[in-house]
Amino acid sequence: MGRKPKSEEERVANRIEDLRTRANLSRQELAEQVGVHYQTIGYIERSEYSPSLVLALRIASVLETSIEEIFWLEEENDV
């Protein structure tokens, strides 16, 4: 049983992998700091899962940036 692909209007793009790498954090380390499984960070990085507002705020806090610098709605022509 696989994950259903999100429709275009539901896709949330992000810069987590770039910011995480710059902060010298592994997926596991970021996951531990925000309180989720490391696979959840992978799903979010690949835009397969959109985080809750609370999780997005935790990620932004750990990466020491704003939510707007990490996440944005993916436009149809960005795909």
Chimera marker file (.cmm) of the C-alpha trace (Angstrom):
<marker_set name="trace">
<marker id="1" x="0.000" y="0.000" z="0.000" r="1" g="1" b="0" radius="0.5"/>
<marker id="2" x="1.755" y="3.178" z="-1.198" r="1" g="1" b="0" radius="0.5"/>
<marker id="3" x="1.257" y="6.843" z="-0.521" r="1" g="1" b="0" radius="0.5"/>
<marker id="4" x="-1.163" y="8.689" z="-2.787" r="1" g="1" b="0" radius="0.5"/>
<marker id="5" x="0.491" y="11.509" z="-4.746" r="1" g="1" b="0" radius="0.5"/>
<marker id="6" x="-0.660" y="14.936" z="-3.661" r="1" g="1" b="0" radius="0.5"/>
<marker id="7" x="-2.586" y="17.054" z="-6.103" r="1" g="1" b="0" radius="0.5"/>
<marker id="8" x="-0.866" y="20.174" z="-7.383" r="1" g="1" b="0" radius="0.5"/>
<marker id="9" x="-2.736" y="22.544" z="-5.074" r="1" g="1" b="0" radius="0.5"/>
<marker id="10" x="-1.693" y="20.522" z="-2.017" r="1" g="1" b="0" radius="0.5"/>
<marker id="11" x="2.048" y="20.406" z="-2.710" r="1" g="1" b="0" radius="0.5"/>
<marker id="12" x="4.266" y="22.300" z="-0.307" r="1" g="1" b="0" radius="0.5"/>
<marker id="13" x="7.826" y="22.889" z="-1.498" r="1" g="1" b="0" radius="0.5"/>
<marker id="14" x="10.664" y="23.322" z="0.964" r="1" g="1" b="0" radius="0.5"/>
<marker id="15" x="14.349" y="23.988" z="1.494" r="1" g="1" b="0" radius="0.5"/>
<marker id="16" x="14.790" y="21.686" z="4.487" r="1" g="1" b="0" radius="0.5"/>
<marker id="17" x="17.524" y="19.543" z="2.957" r="1" g="1" b="0" radius="0.5"/>
<marker id="18" x="19.586" y="22.584" z="1.957" r="1" g="1" b="0" radius="0.5"/>
<marker id="19" x="19.169" y="24.313" z="5.326" r="1" g="1" b="0" radius="0.5"/>
<marker id="20" x="19.729" y="21.079" z="7.248" r="1" g="1" b="0" radius="0.5"/>
<marker id="21" x="22.963" y="20.426" z="5.335" r="1" g="1" b="0" radius="0.5"/>
<marker id="22" x="24.159" y="23.980" z="5.963" r="1" g="1" b="0" radius="0.5"/>
<marker id="23" x="23.477" y="23.460" z="9.675" r="1" g="1" b="0" radius="0.5"/>
<marker id="24" x="25.537" y="20.251" z="9.466" r="1" g="1" b="0" radius="0.5"/>
<marker id="25" x="22.614" y="18.128" z="10.672" r="1" g="1" b="0" radius="0.5"/>
<marker id="26" x="21.655" y="14.661" z="9.499" r="1" g="1" b="0" radius="0.5"/>
<marker id="27" x="18.011" y="13.736" z="9.014" r="1" g="1" b="0" radius="0.5"/>
<marker id="28" x="18.256" y="11.723" z="12.211" r="1" g="1" b="0" radius="0.5"/>
<marker id="29" x="19.628" y="14.678" z="14.191" r="1" g="1" b="0" radius="0.5"/>
<marker id="30" x="16.970" y="17.074" z="12.915" r="1" g="1" b="0" radius="0.5"/>
<marker id="31" x="14.270" y="14.488" z="13.584" r="1" g="1" b="0" radius="0.5"/>
<marker id="32" x="15.445" y="13.998" z="17.161" r="1" g="1" b="0" radius="0.5"/>
<marker id="33" x="15.476" y="17.739" z="17.790" r="1" g="1" b="0" radius="0.5"/>
<marker id="34" x="11.929" y="18.250" z="16.479" r="1" g="1" b="0" radius="0.5"/>
<marker id="35" x="10.516" y="15.020" z="17.933" r="1" g="1" b="0" radius="0.5"/>
<marker id="36" x="9.700" y="12.933" z="14.860" r="1" g="1" b="0" radius="0.5"/>
<marker id="37" x="11.037" y="9.809" z="13.148" r="1" g="1" b="0" radius="0.5"/>
<marker id="38" x="13.903" y="10.457" z="10.711" r="1" g="1" b="0" radius="0.5"/>
<marker id="39" x="11.800" y="9.056" z="7.849" r="1" g="1" b="0" radius="0.5"/>
<marker id="40" x="9.273" y="11.848" z="8.443" r="1" g="1" b="0" radius="0.5"/>
<marker id="41" x="12.002" y="14.391" z="7.662" r="1" g="1" b="0" radius="0.5"/>
<marker id="42" x="12.728" y="12.498" z="4.431" r="1" g="1" b="0" radius="0.5"/>
<marker id="43" x="9.052" y="12.525" z="3.446" r="1" g="1" b="0" radius="0.5"/>
<marker id="44" x="8.853" y="16.257" z="4.102" r="1" g="1" b="0" radius="0.5"/>
<marker id="45" x="12.079" y="16.962" z="2.170" r="1" g="1" b="0" radius="0.5"/>
<marker id="46" x="10.684" y="15.094" z="-0.845" r="1" g="1" b="0" radius="0.5"/>
<marker id="47" x="7.324" y="16.923" z="-0.542" r="1" g="1" b="0" radius="0.5"/>
<marker id="48" x="5.568" y="13.604" z="0.054" r="1" g="1" b="0" radius="0.5"/>
<marker id="49" x="4.196" y="14.854" z="3.374" r="1" g="1" b="0" radius="0.5"/>
<marker id="50" x="3.175" y="18.336" z="4.485" r="1" g="1" b="0" radius="0.5"/>
<marker id="51" x="4.057" y="19.022" z="8.110" r="1" g="1" b="0" radius="0.5"/>
<marker id="52" x="1.603" y="20.363" z="10.646" r="1" g="1" b="0" radius="0.5"/>
<marker id="53" x="2.017" y="23.984" z="11.649" r="1" g="1" b="0" radius="0.5"/>
<marker id="54" x="3.532" y="22.904" z="14.979" r="1" g="1" b="0" radius="0.5"/>
<marker id="55" x="6.091" y="20.677" z="13.251" r="1" g="1" b="0" radius="0.5"/>
<marker id="56" x="6.906" y="23.412" z="10.714" r="1" g="1" b="0" radius="0.5"/>
<marker id="57" x="7.507" y="25.842" z="13.586" r="1" g="1" b="0" radius="0.5"/>
<marker id="58" x="9.760" y="23.331" z="15.358" r="1" g="1" b="0" radius="0.5"/>
<marker id="59" x="11.773" y="22.760" z="12.177" r="1" g="1" b="0" radius="0.5"/>
<marker id="60" x="12.134" y="26.509" z="11.635" r="1" g="1" b="0" radius="0.5"/>
<marker id="61" x="13.279" y="26.955" z="15.232" r="1" g="1" b="0" radius="0.5"/>
<marker id="62" x="15.938" y="24.241" z="14.996" r="1" g="1" b="0" radius="0.5"/>
<marker id="63" x="17.152" y="25.590" z="11.640" r="1" g="1" b="0" radius="0.5"/>
<marker id="64" x="17.082" y="29.123" z="13.094" r="1" g="1" b="0" radius="0.5"/>
<marker id="65" x="15.009" y="30.651" z="10.315" r="1" g="1" b="0" radius="0.5"/>
<marker id="66" x="11.413" y="31.577" z="9.506" r="1" g="1" b="0" radius="0.5"/>
<marker id="67" x="8.792" y="29.221" z="8.143" r="1" g="1" b="0" radius="0.5"/>
<marker id="68" x="8.604" y="31.383" z="5.011" r="1" g="1" b="0" radius="0.5"/>
<marker id="69" x="12.292" y="30.716" z="4.320" r="1" g="1" b="0" radius="0.5"/>
<marker id="70" x="11.666" y="26.967" z="4.469" r="1" g="1" b="0" radius="0.5"/>
<marker id="71" x="8.183" y="26.315" z="3.049" r="1" g="1" b="0" radius="0.5"/>
<marker id="72" x="6.078" y="27.716" z="0.231" r="1" g="1" b="0" radius="0.5"/>
<marker id="73" x="3.132" y="26.573" z="-1.864" r="1" g="1" b="0" radius="0.5"/>
<marker id="74" x="4.325" y="25.032" z="-5.085" r="1" g="1" b="0" radius="0.5"/>
<marker id="75" x="2.810" y="26.746" z="-8.097" r="1" g="1" b="0" radius="0.5"/>
<marker id="76" x="1.496" y="24.644" z="-10.969" r="1" g="1" b="0" radius="0.5"/>
<marker id="77" x="4.232" y="25.937" z="-13.288" r="1" g="1" b="0" radius="0.5"/>
<marker id="78" x="6.957" y="25.071" z="-10.707" r="1" g="1" b="0" radius="0.5"/>
<marker id="79" x="6.281" y="21.345" z="-11.088" r="1" g="1" b="0" radius="0.5"/>
<link id1="1" id2="2" r="1" g="1" b="0" radius="0.2"/>
<link id1="2" id2="3" r="1" g="1" b="0" radius="0.2"/>
<link id1="3" id2="4" r="1" g="1" b="0" radius="0.2"/>
<link id1="4" id2="5" r="1" g="1" b="0" radius="0.2"/>
<link id1="5" id2="6" r="1" g="1" b="0" radius="0.2"/>
<link id1="6" id2="7" r="1" g="1" b="0" radius="0.2"/>
<link id1="7" id2="8" r="1" g="1" b="0" radius="0.2"/>
<link id1="8" id2="9" r="1" g="1" b="0" radius="0.2"/>
<link id1="9" id2="10" r="1" g="1" b="0" radius="0.2"/>
<link id1="10" id2="11" r="1" g="1" b="0" radius="0.2"/>
<link id1="11" id2="12" r="1" g="1" b="0" radius="0.2"/>
<link id1="12" id2="13" r="1" g="1" b="0" radius="0.2"/>
<link id1="13" id2="14" r="1" g="1" b="0" radius="0.2"/>
<link id1="14" id2="15" r="1" g="1" b="0" radius="0.2"/>
<link id1="15" id2="16" r="1" g="1" b="0" radius="0.2"/>
<link id1="16" id2="17" r="1" g="1" b="0" radius="0.2"/>
<link id1="17" id2="18" r="1" g="1" b="0" radius="0.2"/>
<link id1="18" id2="19" r="1" g="1" b="0" radius="0.2"/>
<link id1="19" id2="20" r="1" g="1" b="0" radius="0.2"/>
<link id1="20" id2="21" r="1" g="1" b="0" radius="0.2"/>
<link id1="21" id2="22" r="1" g="1" b="0" radius="0.2"/>
<link id1="22" id2="23" r="1" g="1" b="0" radius="0.2"/>
<link id1="23" id2="24" r="1" g="1" b="0" radius="0.2"/>
<link id1="24" id2="25" r="1" g="1" b="0" radius="0.2"/>
<link id1="25" id2="26" r="1" g="1" b="0" radius="0.2"/>
<link id1="26" id2="27" r="1" g="1" b="0" radius="0.2"/>
<link id1="27" id2="28" r="1" g="1" b="0" radius="0.2"/>
<link id1="28" id2="29" r="1" g="1" b="0" radius="0.2"/>
<link id1="29" id2="30" r="1" g="1" b="0" radius="0.2"/>
<link id1="30" id2="31" r="1" g="1" b="0" radius="0.2"/>
<link id1="31" id2="32" r="1" g="1" b="0" radius="0.2"/>
<link id1="32" id2="33" r="1" g="1" b="0" radius="0.2"/>
<link id1="33" id2="34" r="1" g="1" b="0" radius="0.2"/>
<link id1="34" id2="35" r="1" g="1" b="0" radius="0.2"/>
<link id1="35" id2="36" r="1" g="1" b="0" radius="0.2"/>
<link id1="36" id2="37" r="1" g="1" b="0" radius="0.2"/>
<link id1="37" id2="38" r="1" g="1" b="0" radius="0.2"/>
<link id1="38" id2="39" r="1" g="1" b="0" radius="0.2"/>
<link id1="39" id2="40" r="1" g="1" b="0" radius="0.2"/>
<link id1="40" id2="41" r="1" g="1" b="0" radius="0.2"/>
<link id1="41" id2="42" r="1" g="1" b="0" radius="0.2"/>
<link id1="42" id2="43" r="1" g="1" b="0" radius="0.2"/>
<link id1="43" id2="44" r="1" g="1" b="0" radius="0.2"/>
<link id1="44" id2="45" r="1" g="1" b="0" radius="0.2"/>
<link id1="45" id2="46" r="1" g="1" b="0" radius="0.2"/>
<link id1="46" id2="47" r="1" g="1" b="0" radius="0.2"/>
<link id1="47" id2="48" r="1" g="1" b="0" radius="0.2"/>
<link id1="48" id2="49" r="1" g="1" b="0" radius="0.2"/>
<link id1="49" id2="50" r="1" g="1" b="0" radius="0.2"/>
<link id1="50" id2="51" r="1" g="1" b="0" radius="0.2"/>
<link id1="51" id2="52" r="1" g="1" b="0" radius="0.2"/>
<link id1="52" id2="53" r="1" g="1" b="0" radius="0.2"/>
<link id1="53" id2="54" r="1" g="1" b="0" radius="0.2"/>
<link id1="54" id2="55" r="1" g="1" b="0" radius="0.2"/>
<link id1="55" id2="56" r="1" g="1" b="0" radius="0.2"/>
<link id1="56" id2="57" r="1" g="1" b="0" radius="0.2"/>
<link id1="57" id2="58" r="1" g="1" b="0" radius="0.2"/>
<link id1="58" id2="59" r="1" g="1" b="0" radius="0.2"/>
<link id1="59" id2="60" r="1" g="1" b="0" radius="0.2"/>
<link id1="60" id2="61" r="1" g="1" b="0" radius="0.2"/>
<link id1="61" id2="62" r="1" g="1" b="0" radius="0.2"/>
<link id1="62" id2="63" r="1" g="1" b="0" radius="0.2"/>
<link id1="63" id2="64" r="1" g="1" b="0" radius="0.2"/>
<link id1="64" id2="65" r="1" g="1" b="0" radius="0.2"/>
<link id1="65" id2="66" r="1" g="1" b="0" radius="0.2"/>
<link id1="66" id2="67" r="1" g="1" b="0" radius="0.2"/>
<link id1="67" id2="68" r="1" g="1" b="0" radius="0.2"/>
<link id1="68" id2="69" r="1" g="1" b="0" radius="0.2"/>
<link id1="69" id2="70" r="1" g="1" b="0" radius="0.2"/>
<link id1="70" id2="71" r="1" g="1" b="0" radius="0.2"/>
<link id1="71" id2="72" r="1" g="1" b="0" radius="0.2"/>
<link id1="72" id2="73" r="1" g="1" b="0" radius="0.2"/>
<link id1="73" id2="74" r="1" g="1" b="0" radius="0.2"/>
<link id1="74" id2="75" r="1" g="1" b="0" radius="0.2"/>
<link id1="75" id2="76" r="1" g="1" b="0" radius="0.2"/>
<link id1="76" id2="77" r="1" g="1" b="0" radius="0.2"/>
<link id1="77" id2="78" r="1" g="1" b="0" radius="0.2"/>
<link id1="78" id2="79" r="1" g="1" b="0" radius="0.2"/>
</marker_set>
